[in-house]
Amino acid sequence: MNYPRNMMENIFCSVRTLIICVVVVGLFGNNPAQAIDDLPQASPRKGQQILWKVESPLNTVFLAGSIHVLQKKHYPLHPVFDEAFNQSSRVMFEVDLDGISSPQAQMNMLRKGLYLNGESLPTVLSPESYATAKTGLAGLGLQIEDFNRMKPWMVATAVMAMELQKLGFESAYGVDRYFFEKAQAMGKAIQGLETVEFQLDLFAKLSPSIQEQFLLQTLEELKSLGAQVRDIVKAWKQGNVQELETLLAGMEEYPELNQALVINRNNDWLPHIEKALQEKEPVLIVVGALHLLGKDGLVAILKEKGYLVQQLSFVTKHNGESVH
């Protein structure tokens, strides 16, 4: 089974995107978009972005919340993002994106995502779950037989990648990909906080029962994926922390996923961020927006540790001017 390079990257990006979409899944009943509209909304400060400036006595770190798949129409980004990039000496990402399409990454994905011991979806899922998954895939114009060798998490991830692509959301336009290519072009140092294998293991190591539930719920919620993703992107573009945190609140319904996909990773990244705050030149850190929000988010953690943290609508240049 060989995937073209763009499909491989979309699948890997959908692993990260699924972390965000899990938050939306099932939160608002049958009409998530309507439910979000019914919530009381705070008015974000004009021009405010999902970008924070974190200061220690020694250095400045910029935390940029990424949407991993976007459309070309969502560019250009607000100038505040590029100004933070320009001020930074190096850029940190969840993963080194160069490794995503490598032969080693593809081998790891197939090794972790396929049944290699004779098992298959019909033998692993209950008859009822298999029938439900078959119906769900048929509704998307797909045949479950084409996915029988894939583990449930891999089926959910692959189908998510396909559906996002149908909607025009591409990893090529993700915020992390934008800054990764920009850093490469300018010769800035790049660091990945995690390996590709680690990100795959986030799902591969989930218990079989959680994987089964994850697949069925993903297939159900793909019916309204377009509205869900548009709501996330709209709130992100507006810098609307309250709305994004409302979406984030649903993660508490999935404690095993929340611990593995969000809390543990935030805690793992924190020492890298604090180390950067002890350096002499500013650093830009680009991670999924989900990781910056809520009581367990990096913004709240860094505030509690006593760092000066400010959500930005502009960045002050070294000469004292500002970009709005």
C-alpha positions in Angstrom: 0.0 0.0 0.0 1.7 3.2 -1.2 0.5 6.7 -0.6 1.5 9.6 -2.8 3.5 12.2 -0.9 0.7 14.8 -0.6 -1.7 12.1 0.7 0.9 10.9 3.3 1.3 14.5 4.6 -2.5 15.0 4.7 -2.8 11.8 6.7 -0.1 12.8 9.2 -1.7 16.3 9.4 -5.1 14.7 10.0 -3.6 12.9 13.0 -2.9 16.3 14.5 -6.2 17.8 13.1 -8.2 14.9 14.6 -6.9 16.1 18.0 -8.8 19.3 17.4 -11.8 17.7 15.8 -12.3 15.3 18.7 -13.0 18.3 20.8 -15.9 19.3 18.5 -17.3 15.8 18.1 -20.6 15.3 19.9 -20.5 18.5 21.9 -23.6 20.2 20.5 -25.9 17.3 19.5 -27.0 17.2 15.9 -26.3 20.8 15.0 -22.9 21.9 16.4 -22.8 25.1 14.3 -26.2 26.3 15.5 -25.2 25.5 19.1 -22.1 27.6 18.8 -24.1 30.5 17.4 -26.4 30.3 20.4 -23.6 30.7 22.9 -23.0 34.2 24.4 -19.9 35.5 22.7 -17.3 37.9 24.0 -16.0 40.5 21.6 -12.3 39.9 21.1 -10.1 43.0 20.9 -9.9 44.2 17.3 -7.1 42.5 15.5 -6.3 40.1 18.3 -4.8 36.8 17.1 -4.2 33.3 18.4 -0.6 34.4 19.2 0.9 35.1 22.6 4.1 36.9 23.7 5.7 35.3 26.7 8.5 37.2 28.5 11.1 36.3 31.1 13.7 38.7 32.4 16.1 37.2 29.8 14.1 36.5 26.6 10.9 36.5 24.6 9.0 33.5 23.2 6.1 33.8 20.8 3.4 31.1 21.0 1.5 30.8 17.7 -1.6 28.6 17.6 -1.6 26.6 14.4 -4.5 25.2 12.3 -2.8 22.3 10.6 -5.0 22.3 7.5 -6.3 25.5 5.8 -7.3 26.8 2.4 -5.4 29.2 0.2 -8.0 31.9 0.8 -7.1 32.1 4.4 -3.8 33.8 3.5 -2.2 36.2 4.0 -2.1 35.8 7.8 -2.4 38.8 10.0 1.0 40.7 9.9 1.5 40.1 13.6 2.4 36.5 12.8 5.1 37.4 10.3 6.5 40.1 12.6 6.8 37.5 15.4 8.6 35.2 12.9 10.9 38.0 11.7 12.0 38.8 15.3 12.7 35.2 16.1 16.1 33.5 15.7 14.7 30.0 15.4 11.3 28.3 15.1 10.0 25.2 17.0 7.2 23.0 15.7 5.3 19.9 17.0 7.3 17.9 14.6 10.0 18.4 11.9 7.8 18.5 8.9 10.6 17.3 6.6 10.2 13.9 8.2 6.6 13.4 7.5 6.9 12.2 3.9 10.1 10.2 4.4 10.2 6.5 3.5 10.9 5.8 7.2 7.7 7.7 8.2 5.6 5.8 5.7 7.0 2.5 6.9 6.3 3.5 10.5 2.7 4.5 9.6 2.0 1.2 7.9 3.6 -0.8 10.7 1.6 0.9 13.4 -1.6 1.4 11.4 -2.1 -2.0 9.7 -2.9 -5.4 11.1 0.1 -7.6 10.4 -0.8 -10.6 12.6 -3.8 -11.9 10.6 -6.4 -9.7 12.4 -8.7 -7.3 10.6 -11.6 -5.0 11.3 -14.1 -7.8 11.0 -12.3 -9.8 13.7 -11.5 -6.9 16.0 -14.7 -4.9 15.9 -17.9 -6.2 17.3 -20.5 -7.3 14.6 -22.6 -4.3 15.5 -19.7 -1.8 15.3 -18.5 -3.3 12.0 -22.0 -3.0 10.5 -22.2 0.6 11.8 -18.7 1.4 10.3 -19.7 -0.2 7.0 -22.8 2.0 6.8 -20.8 5.1 7.7 -18.2 4.5 5.1 -20.8 3.7 2.5 -22.4 7.1 3.2 -19.0 8.6 2.2 -18.9 6.6 -1.0 -16.3 4.2 0.4 -16.3 0.4 0.9 -15.2 -1.0 4.3 -13.4 -3.9 2.6 -10.8 -1.4 1.4 -10.0 -0.6 5.0 -10.2 -4.0 6.6 -6.5 -4.3 7.2 -6.3 -0.9 8.9 -6.6 -0.5 12.6 -9.6 1.6 13.7 -7.5 4.7 14.5 -5.9 4.5 11.1 -9.3 4.2 9.3 -10.5 7.3 11.1 -7.4 9.2 10.3 -7.3 8.2 6.6 -11.0 9.0 6.1 -10.6 12.3 7.9 -7.7 13.2 5.5 -9.9 12.3 2.5 -12.9 14.4 3.7 -10.7 17.4 4.6 -9.2 17.2 1.1 -12.7 17.1 -0.4 -13.6 20.3 1.5 -10.4 22.0 0.1 -8.5 22.0 3.4 -4.9 21.1 2.7 -1.9 20.5 4.9 0.1 22.5 2.3 -1.8 25.6 3.7 -1.4 24.8 7.3 0.0 27.5 9.6 2.8 25.2 10.6 3.7 24.3 7.0 3.7 28.0 6.1 6.2 28.9 8.8 8.2 25.8 8.3 8.9 26.6 4.6 9.5 30.2 5.5 12.1 29.2 8.1 13.8 26.9 5.6 13.9 29.6 3.0 15.5 32.1 5.4 17.9 29.6 6.9 16.4 29.8 10.4 17.1 27.0 12.9 14.2 24.6 13.1 13.4 22.2 16.0 10.7 19.5 16.3 9.3 19.0 19.8 8.3 15.4 18.9 9.1 12.7 16.4 6.7 11.5 13.7 6.8 8.1 15.4 5.7 9.6 18.7 2.7 11.3 17.0 1.6 8.1 15.4 1.9 6.3 18.8 -0.5 8.8 20.3 -3.3 6.9 18.5 -1.6 3.5 18.0 -1.3 3.0 21.7 -4.9 3.8 22.5 -6.8 0.9 24.0 -8.8 -1.2 21.5 -12.1 -0.1 23.0 -11.2 3.6 22.7 -10.1 3.1 19.1 -13.4 1.4 18.3 -15.3 4.3 19.9 -13.1 6.8 18.2 -13.7 5.3 14.7 -17.5 5.2 15.1 -17.8 8.7 16.5 -15.5 10.1 13.8 -17.6 8.5 11.1 -20.7 9.9 12.6 -19.4 13.4 13.0 -17.8 13.5 9.5 -21.4 14.2 8.3 -21.0 17.8 9.7 -17.2 18.1 9.3 -17.5 21.1 7.0 -19.4 23.2 9.6 -17.2 22.1 12.4 -14.0 23.0 10.7 -15.4 26.3 9.4 -16.4 27.2 13.0 -12.9 26.4 14.3 -11.2 28.4 11.5 -13.6 31.4 12.0 -12.9 31.5 15.7 -9.2 31.2 15.1 -9.1 34.0 12.5 -11.0 36.3 14.9 -8.7 35.5 17.8 -11.7 34.4 19.7 -10.3 32.5 22.6 -13.6 32.1 24.4 -15.2 30.3 21.5 -12.2 28.1 20.9 -12.1 27.3 24.7 -15.8 26.4 24.4 -14.9 23.8 21.8 -12.0 22.7 24.0 -14.3 22.0 27.0 -15.6 18.9 25.3 -12.2 17.2 25.6 -13.1 16.5 29.3 -15.6 14.0 28.1 -12.7 11.9 26.7 -10.3 11.7 29.7 -7.9 9.1 28.1 -7.7 11.1 24.9 -7.3 14.4 26.7 -4.5 13.1 28.9 -2.6 11.5 26.0 -3.2 14.1 23.3 -3.1 17.3 25.2 -2.1 17.3 28.9 0.9 15.0 28.7 2.2 16.7 25.6 1.9 20.2 27.1 3.9 19.0 30.1 6.5 17.5 27.8 6.9 20.7 25.8 7.0 23.0 28.9 10.8 22.4 29.6 11.6 23.3 26.0 9.7 26.5 26.3 11.2 27.5 29.6 14.7 26.7 28.2 14.0 29.0 25.3 12.9 31.7 27.8 16.5 31.6 29.2 18.1 32.2 25.8 19.2 35.5 24.4 17.2 35.7 21.1 13.5 35.4 20.6 12.0 32.1 19.6 8.7 31.4 17.8 6.9 28.2 18.8 4.1 27.0 16.5 1.8 24.3 17.9 -1.8 23.3 17.4 -4.1 26.1 18.8 -5.7 23.5 21.1 -2.5 23.3 23.2 -2.5 27.0 24.1 -6.1 27.2 25.5 -7.9 26.2 28.6 -6.8 25.5 32.2 -4.3 22.9 31.0 -3.1 25.0 28.1 0.4 26.3 27.8 -0.8 29.9 28.2 -2.4 29.3 31.5 0.6 27.2 32.7 3.1 29.9 31.8 1.0 32.6 33.5 0.9 30.4 36.7 4.6 30.1 36.6 4.9 33.9 36.7 5.9 34.8 33.2 4.4 37.9 31.5 2.0 36.6 28.9 0.1 38.8 26.5 -2.2 37.9 23.6 -1.2 39.9 20.6 -2.8 42.1 18.1 0.5 43.7 17.2 4.2 43.2 17.9 6.5 46.0 19.0 9.6 46.1 16.8 13.1 46.7 18.2 12.9 50.3 17.1 9.8 50.9 19.1 7.3 50.9 16.2 4.5 48.5 16.0 2.7 46.4 13.4 -1.1 46.2 13.7 
